[in-house]
Amino acid sequence: MKDVKGNINKYIDKNWISKNFRKIVIAFVVTVAALGITAGAMDIYAKNMEEGIMQGIVYAKDVSINTKIPGRIVKFYVEEGQKVKAGDKIVEISSEELEAKKLQLVAQVNQAQAGVDASQAVVEMAQANYNLAEDRVNQAQAGVKASQSQRDIAVAISKKAANGARVQELAQAQSAYTLWESTYNRASVLYEGGAITQQKLEEIKTQMEVSKQTLSMAEEGARSEDKEAADAQVSMAEAGVLASNSVLSLANEGLNAALAQVNQAQAGLVAAKEKLEQAKAGLQEIEVYLNDTIIKSPIDGTVTSINSDEGELVSTGTSIGTISNLENCWVNVNLGEDRLMGLQEGQAVEVKFASFKDKLYEGTISTINKEPDFAVKKATNENGNFDIVSYAVKIKINNLDQSIRPGMTAFVNFKN
């Protein structure tokens, strides 16, 4: 026994107890108070549950201010707690590298535009050459027709020379010459006025001279030398037809070559335009990035947090701050499935806040989630030891004021 007392005296120092007596008493009092508070809280919670009062949290629409481009923060245009409107400047990110890139792309756009202008000039020149070649083909075709007509006339004259002229033929020859002579006189007047080309005038003159020769032969009758001359004219006319066809063939070849040049020039123009569009797209992208260096508020609200400082380097996606719409706060309450009976959207409720116990707020159930929150709330023997899940209920505060802040504790009375 003496050994036990000795051991107790060995470990209990009366002087230590006297020195720390006050601390021991305080610790004891605090422990008792904590137990009392806990018991009281449990009692209050149980009472609230019985009265239909549930605890919730105040939420607000929060928008995180992020940067799309990496860089150094140059300037903040707002401070925490400051109210902003949608479109107000929030923060500016450095843009020296983007400005340098923009200058390069502007130079590329200018160079590409010059290429397009040059290609357009080549296309216009090739088109002009094609039009000229087409005119040459038309002239060659007209020449072929004229030479064929002369050949037909020469053949007719040759036949006349061989067969001799009859009275009716003489009259026809006279009428033909008279017609072509008057036609030539009118054409001469039109040519002097610029109404027809010299080529057309010469064609009419040729027809007139041929008709004159036909008339002369009809009047004089066919001689041997006339027949020979007529045959020679036929041969010359045939040679003229061959020559005209050769000119037409060369004109067609020139037209095909001109068309190939037009196609090649147009392909070059398309390529130049594509290059220009690519340069413009690159410049437009840089301009978008430059616009993004000044970050603006996406909503009306209050700057509730600023997470960075001026001069700080930030990367893409970094949250620089938060803007909250404090004018449209709401309360979220998670209710167990066993407490949803009788609740409906549009139902009026009463709301109190822990920070303002004496003030009563009016609320309305705006949403009862259709899908449950599968977080486990509790297990109970009443439902066969199945876990009870909760459903989020959103409460709109009808007489909301500026004193309510996100994160505050709210007590919602669902029994009116």
C-alpha positions in Angstrom: 0.0 0.0 0.0 2.8 2.3 0.8 4.3 1.5 -2.5 1.1 2.5 -4.3 0.9 5.8 -2.4 4.5 6.4 -3.2 3.9 5.9 -6.9 0.9 8.2 -6.8 2.8 10.9 -5.0 5.6 10.3 -7.5 3.3 11.2 -10.5 1.0 13.8 -8.9 2.8 17.0 -8.1 0.7 19.1 -5.8 2.6 22.2 -6.9 1.8 21.6 -10.6 -1.9 21.3 -9.7 -1.9 24.5 -7.8 -0.1 26.3 -10.7 -2.5 25.0 -13.4 -5.7 24.9 -11.4 -7.2 27.8 -13.3 -6.5 26.2 -16.7 -8.0 23.0 -15.5 -11.2 24.7 -14.4 -11.5 26.6 -17.7 -11.0 23.4 -19.7 -13.7 21.7 -17.6 -16.1 24.6 -18.1 -15.5 24.7 -21.8 -16.0 21.0 -22.1 -19.3 21.2 -20.2 -20.5 24.2 -22.3 -19.6 22.4 -25.5 -21.6 19.4 -24.5 -24.5 21.7 -23.5 -24.3 23.5 -26.9 -24.2 20.2 -28.8 -27.1 18.8 -26.9 -29.0 22.1 -27.4 -28.2 22.1 -31.0 -29.4 18.6 -31.4 -32.6 19.5 -29.5 -33.1 22.5 -31.7 -32.4 20.5 -34.9 -34.9 17.9 -33.8 -37.5 20.6 -33.0 -36.9 22.3 -36.3 -37.4 19.0 -38.1 -40.7 18.5 -36.3 -41.8 22.0 -37.2 -40.8 21.6 -40.9 -37.8 24.0 -40.7 -34.8 22.8 -42.7 -31.4 24.3 -43.1 -30.0 25.5 -46.4 -27.2 27.5 -48.0 -27.5 30.8 -49.9 -26.2 30.6 -53.5 -25.7 33.2 -56.2 -24.8 33.1 -59.9 -21.0 33.1 -59.9 -18.9 33.6 -63.1 -15.2 32.8 -63.0 -13.1 35.4 -64.9 -10.6 33.4 -66.9 -8.0 34.3 -69.5 -8.0 32.8 -73.0 -4.4 33.7 -73.6 -1.2 33.4 -71.4 0.6 36.6 -70.4 1.3 39.1 -67.7 -1.4 41.1 -66.0 -1.0 44.7 -66.9 -3.8 46.3 -65.1 -6.9 45.7 -63.0 -9.8 48.0 -63.7 -11.9 46.9 -60.7 -11.5 46.1 -57.0 -13.1 43.5 -54.8 -16.6 44.5 -53.8 -17.0 46.8 -56.8 -20.3 46.6 -58.8 -19.9 46.1 -62.5 -22.1 46.0 -65.6 -21.9 43.4 -68.4 -19.1 44.6 -70.8 -17.2 46.6 -68.2 -13.4 46.1 -68.3 -12.1 43.8 -65.6 -8.4 43.2 -66.3 -5.9 43.6 -69.1 -3.3 41.0 -70.2 0.0 42.0 -71.9 -0.2 41.9 -75.7 3.3 42.8 -77.0 3.9 39.4 -78.7 0.4 39.5 -80.3 1.0 43.0 -81.6 4.3 41.8 -83.2 2.5 38.8 -84.7 -0.2 41.1 -86.1 2.3 43.2 -87.9 3.7 40.1 -89.6 0.3 39.0 -90.6 -0.6 42.5 -91.9 2.5 42.3 -94.1 1.4 38.9 -95.3 -2.1 40.2 -96.1 -0.7 43.1 -98.1 1.6 40.8 -100.0 -1.2 38.4 -100.7 -3.4 41.3 -101.9 -0.7 42.4 -104.3 -0.5 38.8 -105.6 -4.3 38.9 -106.2 -4.0 42.2 -108.0 -1.2 40.9 -110.2 -3.1 37.7 -111.0 -6.2 39.7 -111.8 -4.2 41.8 -114.3 -2.9 38.6 -115.9 -6.4 37.3 -116.2 -7.6 40.5 -117.8 -4.7 40.4 -120.3 -5.3 36.8 -121.1 -9.0 37.6 -121.6 -8.2 40.4 -123.9 -5.9 38.1 -126.0 -8.7 35.6 -126.1 -11.2 38.2 -127.3 -8.7 39.3 -130.0 -8.2 35.6 -131.1 -12.0 35.2 -131.2 -12.3 38.3 -133.5 -9.6 36.7 -135.8 -11.6 33.5 -136.0 -14.7 35.4 -136.9 -12.8 37.3 -139.6 -11.4 34.1 -140.9 -14.8 32.5 -141.0 -16.1 35.5 -143.0 -13.2 35.1 -145.3 -14.0 31.5 -145.9 -17.6 32.3 -146.7 -16.5 35.1 -149.1 -14.0 32.9 -150.9 -16.6 30.1 -151.2 -19.0 32.7 -152.7 -16.4 33.9 -155.2 -15.7 30.3 -156.1 -19.4 29.6 -156.7 -19.6 32.7 -158.9 -16.5 31.7 -160.8 -17.9 28.3 -161.4 -21.2 29.8 -162.6 -19.3 32.2 -164.9 -17.3 29.2 -166.3 -20.5 27.4 -167.0 -21.9 30.4 -168.7 -18.9 30.8 -170.8 -19.1 27.2 -171.8 -22.8 27.2 -172.6 -23.3 30.8 -173.9 -25.8 33.2 -172.6 -29.5 33.3 -173.3 -31.9 36.3 -173.4 -33.3 35.5 -170.0 -29.8 35.0 -168.6 -28.7 38.3 -170.1 -31.6 40.0 -168.4 -30.8 38.3 -165.1 -27.1 39.4 -165.4 -28.2 42.9 -166.0 -30.5 42.9 -163.0 -27.8 41.3 -160.8 -25.3 43.9 -161.8 -27.7 46.8 -161.2 -28.6 45.4 -157.8 -25.0 45.0 -156.7 -24.0 48.4 -158.1 -26.7 50.2 -156.1 -25.8 48.1 -153.1 -22.2 49.1 -153.4 -23.2 52.8 -153.7 -25.2 52.6 -150.5 -22.4 50.6 -148.7 -19.9 53.3 -149.7 -22.1 55.9 -147.9 -22.4 53.6 -144.8 -18.7 53.0 -144.8 -17.9 56.7 -144.8 -20.2 57.1 -141.9 -18.5 54.2 -140.0 -21.6 52.0 -140.1 -19.8 49.0 -141.8 -16.3 47.8 -142.0 -13.9 48.1 -144.9 -13.9 44.3 -145.3 -17.7 44.3 -145.8 -17.4 47.1 -148.3 -14.8 45.1 -150.3 -17.0 42.0 -150.2 -19.9 44.0 -151.8 -17.5 45.5 -154.3 -16.2 42.1 -155.3 -19.8 40.9 -155.8 -20.5 44.0 -158.0 -17.4 43.4 -160.1 -18.2 39.7 -160.6 -21.8 40.6 -161.6 -20.4 43.1 -164.0 -18.1 40.5 -165.6 -21.1 38.1 -165.8 -23.1 40.8 -167.6 -20.2 41.6 -169.9 -19.8 38.0 -170.8 -23.5 37.6 -171.4 -23.5 40.5 -173.7 -20.4 39.6 -175.7 -21.0 35.9 -175.7 -18.5 33.3 -174.8 -15.1 33.1 -176.5 -12.4 30.6 -176.1 -10.2 33.0 -174.2 -13.2 33.9 -172.1 -13.7 30.3 -171.2 -10.1 29.9 -170.3 -10.3 33.1 -168.2 -13.4 31.7 -166.5 -11.7 28.4 -165.8 -8.7 30.4 -164.4 -11.0 32.3 -162.1 -12.4 29.1 -160.8 -8.9 27.8 -160.1 -8.1 31.1 -158.3 -11.3 30.9 -156.3 -10.6 27.4 -155.2 -7.1 28.5 -154.1 -8.7 31.3 -152.2 -11.0 28.9 -150.4 -8.1 26.8 -149.4 -6.1 29.8 -148.2 -9.2 31.0 -146.2 -9.6 27.6 -144.6 -5.9 27.7 -143.6 -6.3 31.1 -142.1 -9.3 29.9 -140.2 -7.4 26.8 -138.9 -4.6 29.1 -137.6 -7.1 31.4 -136.0 -8.8 28.5 -134.2 -5.4 27.3 -132.9 -4.7 30.8 -131.6 -8.1 30.8 -130.0 -7.5 27.5 -128.2 -4.1 28.8 -127.0 -5.6 32.0 -125.7 -8.3 30.0 -123.9 -5.6 27.9 -122.2 -3.9 31.1 -121.1 -7.2 32.4 -119.7 -7.8 29.1 -117.7 -4.2 29.2 -116.4 -4.5 32.8 -115.4 -7.9 32.2 -113.6 -6.3 29.2 -111.8 -3.5 31.5 -110.6 -6.1 34.0 -109.5 -8.0 31.4 -107.5 -4.8 30.3 -105.8 -3.8 33.9 -105.0 -7.3 34.6 -103.5 -7.0 31.4 -101.3 -3.6 32.6 -100.1 -5.2 36.0 -99.3 -8.1 34.4 -97.4 -5.6 32.4 -95.3 -3.7 35.5 -94.5 -6.8 37.4 -93.6 -8.0 34.4 -91.4 -4.7 34.5 -89.5 -5.0 38.2 -89.0 -8.6 37.9 -87.8 -7.6 35.2 -85.3 -4.8 37.5 -83.9 -7.3 40.4 -83.7 -9.6 38.2 -81.7 -6.8 37.3 -79.3 -5.9 41.0 -79.0 -9.5 41.7 -78.1 -9.3 39.0 -75.5 -6.4 40.7 -73.8 -8.9 43.0 -72.2 -11.3 40.8 -70.3 -14.8 42.2 -69.7 -17.5 41.3 -67.3 -20.0 38.8 -68.9 -22.8 39.7 -66.4 -24.1 42.5 -64.2 -22.8 41.8 -60.6 -20.3 42.4 -57.9 -16.6 41.5 -57.9 -16.5 39.0 -55.1 -12.9 37.9 -55.4 -9.7 38.7 -57.2 -7.2 35.9 -57.2 -4.2 37.5 -59.0 -2.1 40.7 -58.8 -0.8 43.1 -61.4 2.4 41.9 -62.9 1.6 38.3 -62.3 2.0 35.8 -65.1 -1.1 33.8 -65.8 -1.7 30.9 -68.1 -4.7 30.0 -70.3 -7.7 29.1 -68.2 -6.4 30.7 -65.0 -9.2 32.0 -62.8 -8.3 35.6 -62.2 -11.4 36.5 -60.2 -15.1 35.9 -59.6 -18.1 38.1 -60.4 -21.4 37.3 -58.6 -24.9 38.4 -59.2 -25.9 39.2 -55.6 -29.3 40.6 -56.7 -30.6 37.2 -57.6 -29.5 35.0 -54.7 -31.4 31.8 -53.8 -31.4 29.2 -51.1 -30.7 25.5 -51.8 -32.1 23.0 -49.3 -31.4 19.2 -49.6 -34.5 17.4 -48.5 -34.6 13.7 -47.9 -37.1 11.8 -50.0 -39.2 11.2 -46.9 -39.9 14.9 -46.6 -40.9 15.8 -50.1 -44.6 14.8 -49.7 -46.8 17.9 -50.0 -44.2 20.1 -51.5 -44.7 21.6 -54.9 -43.2 24.3 -57.1 -44.7 27.7 -56.5 -45.4 27.0 -52.9 -44.8 29.9 -50.4 -42.3 29.4 -47.6 -40.7 31.4 -44.8 -37.0 32.0 -44.6 -34.8 33.2 -41.9 -31.0 33.7 -41.9 -28.6 33.0 -39.0 -27.1 36.4 -39.5 -30.5 38.2 -39.3 -32.5 36.1 -36.8 -35.2 38.7 -36.2 -36.0 39.4 -39.9 -38.4 37.1 -41.8 -38.1 36.7 -45.5 -40.7 35.5 -47.9 -39.7 32.7 -50.4 -41.2 30.6 -53.1 -40.2 27.1 -54.2 -39.0 27.6 -57.7 -37.5 24.2 -58.4 -37.7 20.7 -57.0 -35.1 18.6 -58.8 -36.4 15.7 -60.7 -33.2 13.7 -60.3 -32.0 12.8 -56.8 -28.7 13.7 -55.2 -27.4 10.2 -54.7 -25.2 11.2 -51.8 -26.2 9.1 -48.8 -28.0 11.0 -46.1 -28.7 8.3 -43.5 -29.9 4.7 -43.1 -33.0 3.9 -41.1 -34.7 0.8 -39.9 -38.0 2.3 -40.9 -37.4 1.8 -44.5 -35.7 -1.6 -44.2 -32.1 -0.2 -43.8 -32.2 1.3 -47.3 -30.2 4.5 -47.8 -32.3 7.7 -48.1 -31.3 10.0 -50.9 -31.9 13.7 -51.1 -33.5 16.1 -53.6 -32.3 19.7 -54.1 -35.1 22.2 -53.5 -34.4 25.8 -54.8 -36.0 28.7 -52.9 -36.4 32.1 -54.5 -36.3 35.0 -52.0 -39.0 37.4 -52.9 -38.0 40.4 -50.6 -34.2 39.9 -51.1 -32.0 42.8 -50.0 -28.3 43.6 -50.2 -27.5 42.1 -46.8 -27.8 38.5 -48.0 -24.6 37.0 -49.2 -23.7 33.7 -50.8 -22.7 31.0 -48.3 -25.0 32.3 -45.5 -27.0 29.7 -43.5 -30.7 29.9 -44.1 -33.6 28.2 -42.3 -36.6 27.5 -44.4 -40.0 26.8 -42.9 -42.0 24.6 -45.3 -45.1 24.5 -43.1 -47.2 27.7 -43.3 
